[in-house]
Amino acid sequence: MKIIFLGTNGWYTSPTGNTACILIDCKDYYVVLDAGNGIYKLDKYIKENKPIYLFVSHFHIDHVSGFHTLAKFKFKQGLDICFARVRKKDFETLVNPPYTIGFKKQPENIKNLSIDIRLHELLEKDNNLPFPISCIEIFHAYKGHGYRFELDGKTIAYSGDTGICENSMVLAKNADCLIHECSYDKPKDDKWGHVDPIAAAKLAKRANVRKLILTHFDASIYTSLEKRHVAEKKAQKIFPNTIAAKDYMTINL
């Protein structure tokens, strides 16, 4: 299994990277995490006819701006887009005029695209997908959801944007890999719901995960990749098996 980071910035694209998008290339599926503008790179990595599942954590623009580029793709297998049950209206608002080209009468097909789009509204558990997946509400402004997958015998947890909350442990516990946001460079009391490397590392240690990957670095704070390296070192003092992601990084799991 390969985890490929297509966008690792939070808030906006800058010389350090594009906004949030991650591709997991496993044996039978492609799993895409969020649709920031890093998603434009997706067709460079998807070469097989495996099903493609895209999971949206929430609808802040840095996580969904890539929907505007769907017309770029020509995947014969189409694309399955998944989000929490309460978020369908948000999706439909974003992918209709005036923001993009809009739907046909059939809501599962988006007009003028060369690929089929299929929508899935997810419950916390027992979702009708071909692999185990939990959709877990976490702490972020308005609403956000993290995801916990079972793929190729591994448990992958993805935080989306979140502060540490009660469900952080539900999301992360005993995961083989925790991919967690790291918007801040130091502890900060805020209402948005974000974390710093120390908080993420403490969660990884408490949850007994095997590997922690930090991503979603606030572009206004992490103005250089060197600052990400500093964050990585801070986290490693608490949880040694920590990596700070950057665009185009590939991790074998």
C-alpha positions in Angstrom: 0.0 0.0 0.0 1.2 3.5 -0.9 0.1 6.8 0.6 0.8 9.7 -1.8 0.4 13.3 -0.6 -1.0 15.5 -3.4 -1.7 18.5 -1.2 -0.4 19.2 2.3 -1.3 22.8 2.9 -4.1 24.1 5.0 -6.1 27.3 4.1 -4.4 28.2 0.8 -1.9 27.0 -1.8 1.6 28.5 -1.5 5.1 27.6 -2.5 5.1 25.0 0.2 2.3 23.0 -1.4 -1.3 22.7 -2.6 -4.4 22.3 -0.4 -5.6 19.1 1.1 -5.6 15.9 -1.0 -4.2 12.4 -0.3 -4.2 9.3 -2.4 -4.1 5.8 -0.9 -3.2 3.2 -3.5 -4.0 -0.2 -2.2 -4.5 -3.7 -3.7 -8.1 -3.4 -4.9 -9.0 0.3 -4.6 -7.8 3.9 -4.8 -8.9 5.9 -1.8 -8.7 9.7 -2.0 -8.9 11.8 1.1 -10.4 15.3 0.5 -10.5 17.3 -2.7 -8.4 20.5 -2.2 -6.7 21.8 -5.3 -4.0 19.1 -4.9 -6.5 16.8 -6.5 -5.6 18.1 -10.0 -2.5 15.7 -9.8 -4.7 12.6 -9.3 -4.6 11.4 -12.9 -0.8 11.3 -12.8 -1.1 8.4 -10.2 -4.2 6.5 -11.1 -3.2 4.1 -13.9 -5.2 1.0 -13.1 -8.9 0.4 -13.5 -9.5 0.0 -9.8 -12.5 1.6 -8.2 -11.9 5.2 -6.9 -13.5 6.4 -3.7 -13.2 10.0 -2.6 -13.9 10.8 1.0 -14.8 14.5 2.0 -14.1 15.4 5.6 -15.9 18.8 5.4 -16.7 21.6 3.1 -14.3 24.4 3.8 -12.9 25.5 0.5 -9.4 24.3 1.1 -10.8 20.7 1.2 -13.2 20.9 -1.7 -11.9 23.5 -4.3 -10.8 20.6 -6.4 -14.4 19.7 -7.4 -14.0 22.5 -9.9 -11.4 20.3 -11.7 -13.5 17.1 -12.1 -14.0 17.9 -15.8 -10.2 17.2 -16.2 -10.5 13.5 -15.4 -11.3 10.6 -17.7 -11.4 7.7 -15.4 -13.3 4.8 -17.1 -14.3 3.4 -13.7 -15.9 6.7 -12.7 -15.7 8.2 -9.2 -17.5 7.4 -6.0 -17.8 10.5 -3.7 -18.5 9.8 0.0 -19.4 12.2 2.7 -21.4 12.2 6.0 -25.1 11.8 5.7 -25.8 15.4 6.8 -23.6 16.9 4.1 -25.4 16.2 0.8 -26.9 19.7 0.6 -23.4 21.1 1.0 -22.1 19.1 -1.8 -25.1 19.9 -4.1 -24.6 23.6 -3.4 -21.0 23.5 -4.3 -21.3 21.5 -7.6 -24.2 23.5 -9.1 -24.2 26.9 -10.7 -22.9 29.5 -10.2 -19.9 27.6 -8.7 -19.5 24.8 -11.3 -21.3 23.2 -14.2 -24.1 21.5 -12.3 -26.2 18.3 -12.3 -28.3 16.5 -14.8 -31.8 15.5 -13.6 -30.2 12.3 -12.2 -28.4 13.5 -9.1 -25.8 10.8 -9.4 -24.5 12.2 -12.6 -22.8 15.6 -13.0 -23.5 17.3 -16.3 -20.8 17.6 -19.0 -18.3 15.3 -17.2 -16.6 12.4 -19.0 -16.8 10.2 -16.0 -19.6 8.8 -13.9 -20.1 10.3 -10.5 -21.8 8.2 -7.7 -22.7 9.8 -4.4 -22.7 8.0 -1.0 -24.0 9.4 2.3 -22.3 7.7 5.2 -23.4 6.7 8.6 -21.0 6.3 11.5 -20.7 2.6 10.8 -22.2 -0.2 8.7 -21.8 1.7 5.4 -22.5 -0.2 2.2 -19.0 0.1 0.8 -16.7 -2.8 -0.2 -14.3 -2.2 2.7 -14.9 -1.4 6.4 -15.2 2.4 7.0 -16.2 4.5 9.9 -17.3 8.1 9.5 -16.7 9.8 12.8 -17.8 13.4 13.7 -14.9 15.4 15.2 -14.4 18.9 16.5 -14.2 21.6 13.8 -16.0 24.8 12.9 -19.5 24.0 11.6 -19.0 20.2 11.2 -16.2 17.9 10.3 -15.8 14.1 10.0 -12.7 11.9 10.2 -12.5 8.5 8.6 -11.2 5.1 9.7 -10.5 2.5 7.0 -9.5 -1.2 6.9 -7.4 -1.6 3.8 -5.1 -4.5 2.9 -5.2 -5.6 6.5 -4.2 -2.2 7.8 -6.1 0.4 9.8 -5.8 3.9 8.4 -7.2 6.9 10.4 -7.6 10.3 8.8 -8.5 13.3 10.9 -9.6 15.9 8.4 -9.5 19.2 10.3 -10.0 18.8 14.0 -9.1 19.8 17.5 -8.5 17.1 20.1 -11.9 15.8 21.2 -13.6 12.7 22.7 -13.9 11.1 19.3 -10.2 11.6 18.5 -9.5 8.4 20.5 -12.3 6.6 18.7 -10.7 7.6 15.4 -7.1 6.8 16.2 -7.0 3.9 18.6 -4.5 1.2 17.6 -4.4 2.5 14.0 -1.5 1.3 11.9 -1.3 4.9 10.5 -2.8 8.1 11.8 -2.8 10.9 9.2 -3.5 14.0 11.3 -3.8 17.7 10.7 -1.1 20.0 12.1 -2.4 23.5 11.4 -0.5 25.2 14.3 3.1 25.3 15.3 2.5 25.6 19.0 -0.5 25.1 21.4 -3.3 27.6 20.8 -6.7 27.9 22.3 -9.1 28.5 19.4 -12.7 27.9 18.3 -11.9 26.6 14.8 -10.7 23.1 15.9 -7.0 22.6 14.9 -3.9 21.2 16.6 -0.2 21.6 16.8 2.5 18.9 16.5 2.6 18.3 20.3 -1.1 17.7 20.6 -1.1 15.3 17.6 1.9 13.4 19.0 0.3 13.1 22.4 -2.8 11.6 20.8 -0.8 9.2 18.7 1.0 8.0 21.8 -2.1 7.7 23.9 -4.0 5.9 21.1 -1.2 3.4 20.5 -0.9 4.0 16.8 2.1 2.7 14.9 2.8 5.7 12.6 1.8 9.4 12.7 1.9 11.5 9.6 1.3 15.2 10.0 -0.3 17.2 7.2 -2.6 20.2 6.6 0.0 22.8 7.6 -1.5 26.3 7.9 0.2 28.2 5.0 0.3 31.4 6.9 2.2 29.8 9.8 4.3 27.2 8.0 5.8 29.5 5.4 8.7 27.1 4.6 9.3 23.4 4.6 12.0 23.9 7.2 9.2 24.9 9.7 7.5 21.6 9.0 10.8 19.9 9.9 10.8 21.7 13.2 7.3 20.6 13.9 8.3 17.0 13.0 11.1 17.2 15.5 8.8 18.5 18.2 6.4 15.6 17.6 9.2 13.0 17.5 10.2 13.9 21.1 6.8 12.6 22.2 6.1 10.0 19.5 9.2 9.0 17.6 7.6 7.4 14.5 6.3 10.8 13.2 6.7 12.1 9.7 5.8 15.6 8.4 4.3 15.3 5.0 5.0 17.4 1.9 3.5 17.4 -1.6 4.6 14.5 -3.8 5.8 12.4 -0.8 5.0 8.7 -1.0 5.0 6.5 2.1 4.9 2.7 1.8 2.8 1.1 4.6 
